[in-house]
């Protein structure tokens, strides 16, 4: 075999493998995000309770910039923070000239939506429910089409400020804001 034939063969094999490399299993950080405390983002709604302060207790939306507009204290940063972090922040701000010893509780009232795309009956945006798996999201989106690859899917997820895509089984759990893509099978 000539050098040129070997080089062509090696180049072809590397191109074929690089095409497969785009669909690698999800990295460890992708699954580790499932074990971390929930981090709030735009489109989440939180229920903020300030005990014995009826006028401050309400449900608040996190805006596109990542803030909660809270009475008396103004804009409170929420993007990337946990509920206990926001509790402490609001309590500290209220303590600064408004209330003597505020008792604040923050709970997620409504999670940001998930998106289901590809080979499903009705691709679109759907409400996230705690405990939701890929399989449940596909069911909500009208199930698989006749051409769907049903063993695994691709999920795009924000992890530590980075957007990652990984291939997972349909039994894997979802996080709010995930995008599920059901691929078309090859045969």
N, C-alpha and C positions, 0 to 999 in steps of 0.2 A: 504494500500500500504506500502510495507516495505521501510526502509531507503535506502537500496541498490537500489531499483527501482526508488525512488525519486531522488537519486544522479545520477543515470544513465540518467534519463529523463532531469534533469537540465544540465548535461554535454552535452548531445546530443543537447539540445536547444542552449546552448552557442556556441557549435561548428558550428551549422547551422547559427547562427547570425554572428559569426566571419567570416564565408565564405562570407556573404553578405556585411560585413563591408569593404571589399576591394574595393567595388564600391560605395562609398559615393559620393554625389554631390560635386562639386568643392568647396574648401574653399573660404572664402571671399577674401583672398589675391590673389587668382587665377584670379578673376574678377577685382579686384582693379588694377592689372597690365595693364589692357586695358586703364585706365584713366591716367596712368603715362606717362611722356615724353619718347619717344623712346630711348632705350639704345643700342648702337652699339655693335657688336660682330664680331668674325671671319666670313668671307665669305660675309660681307656687303661691298659694294663699295660706296665711297663718292666722290662727286664733290667738290673740294676745289678751290675757286676763290680768288686770291689775286689781288685786283683791281690795274690796271696799271702795272702789273707784269706778262706778257704773259708766261714767262718761268716757272713760279711756278703754274699757273692755269692748272689743269688737273684732271682726275679721278684717284683715288687711291684705291687700295684694302686693306682691313684690313686682315693681315696675321693670321695664326693659333695661333700665340702667342698673338694676340690682338693689334698689332702695325701698324701704317701707316709709311711707309718709305717716308719722305718728304724731298725734296732738301734743302740744306743748314743747316737744323736743325737736321736731322737724324730721329731716331725712335721716334714717338709720340704715347703715349699710347692711345688706343681708346676703348678697351673692357670695357663695363659697363658705358661708358660716353655718354652724349648727344652731339648733333651737336654744340650747343652754348658753351659747355665746351671745345670742341676741337678748336673751333674758337678762344676763348680767349687764350688757350695754345699756338697755333701756332703764333698768333699775338705777344704774349709776347716773344716767342723765336726769332721771326724775328726782334723784336724791340731791342733785345740784340746783337747789332753789325751788323745787316744786312740792315734793313730798318728803316727810321725815324718814320713813323706813318702808319704801315701796316693796310689795311682794308681787313679783311679776312671773307669769307663766306663759310660755310660748309653745304652741302645738301646731303641727301641720294640719290644716283644714282640708286643703285640696292640693294634690300633687300636680306638677306640670305633666302635660300629656306625653304619650308615646306615639310613635309613627310606625305603621306597618305598610310595607311596600312590596312590590314584586308580584309573584304568582299567588295572589289571594283573591277571594271573591270581591272584596270592597276595600281597596287600598285607601288609607287615610289616617287621620289623627283620631286617637282614642284616649279616653280617660284612663289614667293609671290607677290600679287598685293594689294595695300592699299584698304581697304574696303572689303577684302575677308572674306567670312563666311565659316562655315563648309560645308554647302550645296554646295557652289560654288566650294570648293576644291574637294568634292566628284564628282561633275560633271566633273571637269577637269581630274580626275583620272578614267574616264570611267563609272561613275555611280555605283549604287549598284549591287551586284550579287543577284541571286534569294534567297540566304540564309541570306541576310543581315538584321540586326536589324536596322530599319530606323527611330526610334524615337529620339535616342540620341547616342552619341559617347563618347569615352574617348580621352582626349587631354593630352599630356604630354608637359609641358611648364616650362622653367626656370623662376623662380620668386625670385628676391633678392638673387641670388646666389644659390638657392636651386631648385632641380628638383621636380615638383609636377605633379600628375596626377589627373584629375577630370572628372566627367561625365557632359556633357553639351548637350543642345539641338542643333539641326542642324542649327538653325538660329543664333547661337552665332558667334561673330567675332573671327578671328584668328590673331595671331601675327607672325612675321617672326621667323622661327626656330621651330614652333610648330610641333608636331607629332600627327596626327589624326589616331585613330584606330577605325574602324568600326567592331563591334562584330557580331558574328553569332547568329541568333535568336535561341531560344530553341525549337520552334515548328513551 
